[in-house]
Amino acid sequence: PLSRQESLPFFVNGPERVSLTGSHIHYIDFDRGKLAEFMKDGAPVNAYSMVVDSGEAIETIYNLKREKIGKRSRTSAASSSPHHSNVNLSGEYIVVKTPTKADWLMQSLCSAHLAIKHQWGSGLGVEDKLFITNEEWISYTDTATGLIGLPVHVLNLESKELYAISTFSLGGHEKVVNVNTGSTDFVGFVPSGYNGNFGGNGLPQVVASRNEQYNRTDGNPYVWPQDIVPTRLYVGKKRADKDGNLDNTGFLARNGFEHGALYGFATDCSAGTPGAEGRDKWHKSTAAAGDKVHGAFYRLRWRDEPGTVRDFVHDASWEFQDSPAGAPAGWCFWNAAGRDKPGAKTEHVSPDPRGGLRVLQGSTGGDFGIYDFSNL
């Protein structure tokens, strides 16, 4: 974080040389033959001779509007083509610390995932080899309004282009993984993470704005959404633009990021159920290995608008405090500690490496469970 030190900046977008401090994405190419022999007797004492090449993996960065990011303005408050995680809707920088060595801050790219073309079988999975990572948390000024949030970033490994996307909402994520859908027409991803770790004071002015514009389904006011979130599943149509029309040329459209829907896991929350107990307490106090919770993934009311930048008050991050649309009466999203307070963070997540339609979700509470969606 900028409060401690700045990393050496990297430069993108050609002659404009837009600079970013914070997290980098590097590549290192190894001599595979030497790497295979490295653990054997008589191997070199260090790996230096194995390294064939290395460097920055990003050459071009696009923001949420699909513009190439530009330099941060030093002469006015607003920047015209910003790195959107750093600014409000007006393009004004709102992070608590300002870089001294770079234009922008790439804040905490946490865990990441390499998705291989058709890794689940013939036609199953993404259509390009891609690297997906995410800005996890950030510290905005206490008085910030009109904030946008934290995108996920998708790297086209062939072209070295990095795209900011709002596909999975903008609450910040720990990790996003590609999962098998069993369909050659649809791609699946499971995002995990904080859901709103944006600073220390809970941004009451943003909460107030949400409550002015939306009503919670149970009549209670919305609270700050950090760590009030279930396991999620995204299903996207491959080779489709944001309106669902055929598009096999756009990188994001081809790989299912433009036209899809986000779902949250919900279950019965009537008295005496795991739903009423909450995910953290059930795992810690009630569950034994092998116990099952029956539920379903329900589609959110929220819809992504690719290429459009909106205020965070409209984000999907808040919806897990509502009753799931279409679920039976008494059901709720299976959050860590209910609808009104945060619990353990949804942490690392892993697809079934054998291609099963399921995912393993861990948390900072020390528990993990397998979510099976084999009837998808």
C-alpha positions in Angstrom: 0.0 0.0 0.0 1.1 3.6 -0.6 1.1 4.2 3.1 4.3 2.1 3.4 6.1 2.3 0.1 5.6 2.5 -3.7 6.8 -0.2 -6.0 8.8 0.6 -9.0 6.3 1.8 -11.6 5.6 0.0 -14.9 4.5 1.8 -18.1 1.7 1.0 -20.5 -0.2 2.3 -23.6 2.7 3.0 -25.9 4.3 6.4 -26.4 2.0 7.9 -23.7 3.8 5.9 -21.1 1.1 5.9 -18.5 2.7 4.7 -15.3 1.3 2.5 -12.5 2.8 1.7 -9.1 1.5 -1.1 -6.8 0.9 -4.6 -8.1 2.6 -5.9 -11.3 2.0 -9.0 -13.4 5.3 -10.5 -14.5 6.2 -13.4 -16.7 9.2 -15.7 -16.4 10.1 -18.2 -19.1 12.1 -21.2 -18.1 14.1 -23.7 -20.0 11.8 -26.7 -19.5 14.6 -29.3 -19.8 16.7 -27.6 -17.1 13.7 -27.2 -14.9 12.9 -30.9 -15.1 16.4 -31.7 -13.9 16.6 -29.1 -11.2 15.8 -31.4 -8.2 18.2 -34.2 -9.3 21.6 -34.8 -7.9 24.3 -32.6 -9.5 21.8 -29.9 -10.6 22.9 -26.3 -10.5 22.8 -24.7 -7.1 20.5 -21.9 -8.3 17.9 -21.4 -11.1 19.7 -18.5 -12.8 20.7 -20.6 -15.9 17.1 -21.8 -16.4 15.6 -18.3 -16.9 15.2 -17.7 -20.7 13.3 -14.4 -20.5 11.2 -12.3 -18.0 9.4 -9.0 -18.0 6.1 -7.1 -17.5 3.1 -9.1 -18.8 1.0 -6.0 -19.5 1.5 -3.5 -22.4 -1.9 -2.0 -22.7 -4.6 -1.3 -20.1 -8.3 -0.5 -20.7 -10.6 0.9 -18.1 -14.2 0.1 -17.4 -15.3 2.3 -20.3 -13.0 0.3 -22.6 -10.8 3.3 -23.0 -7.0 3.1 -22.8 -6.2 4.7 -19.5 -4.5 8.0 -19.7 -2.2 10.0 -17.4 -3.5 11.3 -14.1 -4.2 15.1 -14.4 -1.7 17.2 -12.3 -3.5 20.5 -13.2 -7.1 19.7 -12.4 -9.0 17.6 -10.0 -10.4 15.2 -12.7 -8.7 12.9 -15.2 -10.5 12.1 -18.4 -9.4 8.5 -19.0 -8.7 7.2 -15.5 -7.9 3.9 -13.8 -11.4 3.6 -12.4 -10.5 1.9 -9.1 -8.7 5.1 -8.1 -11.4 7.7 -8.8 -15.0 8.7 -8.4 -17.6 9.1 -11.2 -16.1 12.6 -12.0 -12.6 11.2 -12.5 -11.4 12.7 -9.2 -8.7 10.8 -7.3 -10.1 9.5 -4.0 -7.5 7.1 -2.6 -6.1 8.2 0.7 -2.6 8.3 -0.6 -1.4 9.7 -3.9 1.4 8.1 -5.9 4.6 10.2 -6.1 6.3 8.0 -8.7 3.4 7.1 -11.0 0.0 8.2 -12.4 -2.1 5.4 -10.9 -2.1 2.8 -8.2 -2.8 -0.9 -9.2 -4.0 -1.9 -5.7 -3.3 -5.3 -4.4 -3.8 -7.8 -7.2 -4.4 -10.7 -5.0 -4.7 -14.3 -6.0 -5.0 -15.0 -9.7 -6.0 -17.8 -12.1 -4.8 -19.0 -15.4 -7.6 -20.3 -17.6 -6.5 -22.5 -20.5 -8.5 -22.8 -23.7 -11.0 -25.6 -23.5 -9.4 -27.0 -20.4 -12.5 -29.0 -19.5 -12.8 -30.9 -22.8 -13.5 -30.2 -26.4 -15.2 -26.8 -26.6 -15.6 -26.6 -22.9 -14.2 -23.5 -21.1 -12.8 -20.2 -22.4 -11.9 -19.7 -26.0 -8.5 -18.0 -25.3 -5.7 -18.7 -22.8 -6.2 -15.9 -20.3 -5.0 -14.7 -16.9 -7.6 -13.3 -14.5 -6.8 -11.3 -11.4 -8.4 -8.6 -9.2 -7.9 -5.5 -7.1 -8.9 -6.9 -3.7 -9.1 -3.9 -1.3 -8.4 -0.2 -1.2 -8.6 2.7 1.2 -10.8 5.6 0.0 -11.0 9.0 1.7 -13.6 9.0 4.5 -15.7 11.6 2.6 -15.6 10.0 -0.8 -18.9 9.9 -2.8 -19.6 8.7 -6.3 -17.1 6.0 -5.9 -17.0 3.2 -8.5 -15.3 0.3 -6.8 -12.7 -2.4 -7.7 -12.8 -4.2 -11.0 -11.6 -7.6 -11.9 -8.9 -7.6 -14.6 -8.6 -10.0 -17.5 -5.3 -10.3 -19.3 -5.1 -11.5 -22.9 -1.8 -13.3 -22.8 -1.4 -13.2 -26.5 -1.7 -9.5 -27.0 -0.7 -8.4 -23.4 -3.8 -6.3 -23.1 -5.4 -6.0 -19.7 -9.2 -5.3 -19.5 -11.0 -3.9 -16.4 -14.5 -5.6 -16.1 -17.6 -5.2 -13.9 -18.9 -8.7 -14.8 -18.6 -10.0 -11.2 -19.6 -6.7 -9.5 -17.2 -4.1 -8.2 -16.8 -5.0 -4.5 -13.2 -6.3 -4.9 -12.3 -9.9 -5.1 -9.8 -12.4 -3.6 -9.8 -14.8 -6.6 -11.9 -15.6 -9.7 -11.7 -19.1 -11.1 -13.0 -20.7 -14.3 -15.3 -23.7 -13.7 -16.9 -26.2 -16.0 -20.5 -25.6 -17.1 -20.8 -28.8 -19.2 -21.8 -26.6 -22.1 -19.8 -25.6 -25.2 -21.9 -22.4 -25.4 -21.5 -21.1 -21.9 -18.6 -20.4 -19.6 -18.6 -20.4 -15.8 -16.6 -18.4 -13.2 -16.7 -18.4 -9.4 -15.6 -15.1 -7.8 -14.7 -14.8 -4.1 -13.6 -12.0 -1.8 -14.4 -9.1 0.5 -17.4 -7.4 -1.2 -16.5 -3.8 -0.2 -13.2 -3.5 1.8 -12.8 0.2 0.8 -11.6 1.9 4.0 -11.9 2.2 7.8 -15.1 4.2 8.5 -17.7 2.2 6.5 -18.4 5.2 4.3 -21.8 6.1 5.9 -22.5 8.7 3.3 -22.5 5.9 0.6 -24.7 3.7 2.8 -27.1 6.6 3.2 -27.2 7.1 -0.6 -28.0 3.4 -1.1 -30.9 3.6 1.4 -32.2 6.7 -0.3 -32.5 5.0 -3.6 -33.3 1.4 -2.7 -35.5 -0.5 -0.2 -34.3 -3.8 1.3 -36.8 -6.6 0.8 -37.2 -7.2 4.5 -37.8 -3.5 5.2 -34.6 -3.0 7.2 -31.9 -0.5 6.1 -28.9 -1.6 4.1 -25.6 -1.8 5.9 -22.1 -1.6 4.5 -21.8 -4.8 2.4 -18.2 -5.9 3.3 -18.1 -9.7 4.0 -21.9 -10.0 3.7 -21.7 -12.3 0.7 -22.4 -16.0 -0.2 -20.5 -18.2 -2.6 -21.3 -16.9 -6.1 -21.4 -18.3 -9.6 -21.3 -16.5 -12.9 -22.6 -18.0 -16.2 -21.8 -16.2 -19.4 -22.7 -16.8 -23.1 -19.6 -17.3 -25.2 -19.2 -15.4 -28.5 -21.9 -12.9 -27.5 -21.8 -9.1 -27.2 -23.4 -7.3 -24.3 -26.8 -7.5 -26.0 -26.5 -11.2 -26.7 -25.7 -10.8 -30.4 -23.0 -13.0 -32.1 -19.5 -11.6 -31.6 -16.6 -13.9 -32.2 -14.0 -11.2 -32.6 -14.0 -9.3 -29.3 -11.8 -10.9 -26.7 -14.2 -10.3 -23.8 -17.3 -11.3 -25.8 -15.6 -14.5 -27.2 -14.8 -15.6 -23.6 -18.3 -15.0 -22.1 -17.6 -11.8 -20.1 -20.1 -9.5 -21.9 -23.5 -11.3 -21.7 -24.2 -13.3 -18.6 -25.6 -13.4 -15.1 -24.3 -13.5 -11.5 -25.9 -15.9 -9.0 -25.6 -16.3 -5.2 -26.0 -19.5 -3.2 -29.2 -19.5 -1.0 -30.8 -21.9 1.4 -33.7 -22.3 3.8 -33.2 -19.8 6.6 -36.1 -20.8 8.9 -35.4 -21.4 12.6 -33.0 -24.3 13.3 -31.5 -24.5 9.8 -27.9 -23.9 8.7 -29.2 -20.9 6.9 -30.5 -19.3 10.1 -27.3 -20.2 11.9 -25.1 -18.6 9.3 -22.2 -20.1 7.4 -19.4 -19.3 10.0 -21.3 -20.6 13.0 -22.6 -23.7 11.2 -19.1 -24.7 10.1 -17.5 -24.0 13.5 -20.2 -25.2 15.9 -22.6 -27.6 14.2 -21.2 -29.3 11.1 -19.2 -32.5 10.9 -17.1 -33.5 7.9 -19.4 -34.7 5.1 -22.5 -32.8 6.3 -24.6 -31.2 3.5 -26.6 -28.0 3.1 -29.2 -28.1 0.5 -29.8 -24.9 -1.5 -29.5 -23.4 -5.0 -27.8 -20.6 -6.9 -30.3 -17.8 -7.5 -29.9 -15.1 -10.2 -29.4 -11.6 -8.9 -31.7 -8.8 -9.8 -28.6 -6.7 -10.6 -27.4 -6.7 -14.2 -24.0 -5.7 -15.4 -23.7 -3.0 -18.1 -20.4 -3.6 -19.9 -18.6 -0.4 -20.9 -20.7 1.7 -18.5 -19.4 3.2 -15.3 -22.0 3.5 -12.4 -22.0 4.6 -8.8 -21.2 1.8 -6.4 -24.6 2.4 -4.7 -26.1 0.5 -7.7 -23.7 -2.5 -7.4 -24.6 -6.1 -6.8 -22.6 -6.1 -3.6 -25.6 -4.9 -1.6 -28.1 -7.5 -2.9 -27.0 -10.3 -0.6 -28.9 -8.5 2.2 -32.1 -9.0 0.2 -34.2 -12.1 -0.2 -33.2 -14.0 -3.4 -35.5 -13.4 -6.3 -37.6 -16.5 -7.1 -36.6 -18.4 -4.0 -39.1 -20.0 -1.6 -40.4 -17.9 1.3 -38.0 -18.0 4.2 -34.9 -18.5 2.1 -31.9 -16.2 2.2 -28.4 -16.0 0.7 -26.1 -18.1 2.9 -23.8 -15.4 4.1 -21.1 -15.7 6.8 -23.2 -14.2 9.6 -26.6 -13.3 8.2 -27.8 -10.2 6.4 -26.8 -7.4 8.8 -23.2 -8.0 9.9 -20.0 -9.1 8.3 -18.3 -12.5 9.0 -15.3 -14.4 7.8 -14.2 -13.4 4.3 -14.7 -15.8 1.4 -11.1 -16.5 0.6 -9.5 -18.9 -1.9 -11.7 -20.8 -4.3 -10.8 -23.8 -6.5 -12.5 -25.5 -9.5 -12.6 -29.3 -9.5 -9.4 -30.1 -11.4 -11.2 -33.2 -12.9 -13.8 -31.1 -14.5 -16.7 -31.7 -12.2 -19.4 -29.1 -12.0 -18.5 -28.0 -8.5 -16.2 -25.6 -6.7 -14.4 -25.6 -3.4 -14.8 -22.4 -1.4 -12.6 -21.6 1.6 -12.9 -18.7 4.1 -10.7 -16.9 6.6 -12.8 -18.7 9.3 -10.7 -21.8 8.5 -13.5 -23.8 6.9 -14.2 -24.9 3.4 -17.0 -26.6 1.5 -17.7 -28.0 -1.9 -20.6 -26.4 -3.8 -22.1 -28.8 -6.4 -24.0 -27.5 -9.4 -24.1 -30.7 -11.4 -27.6 -30.1 -12.6 -26.6 -26.7 -14.1 
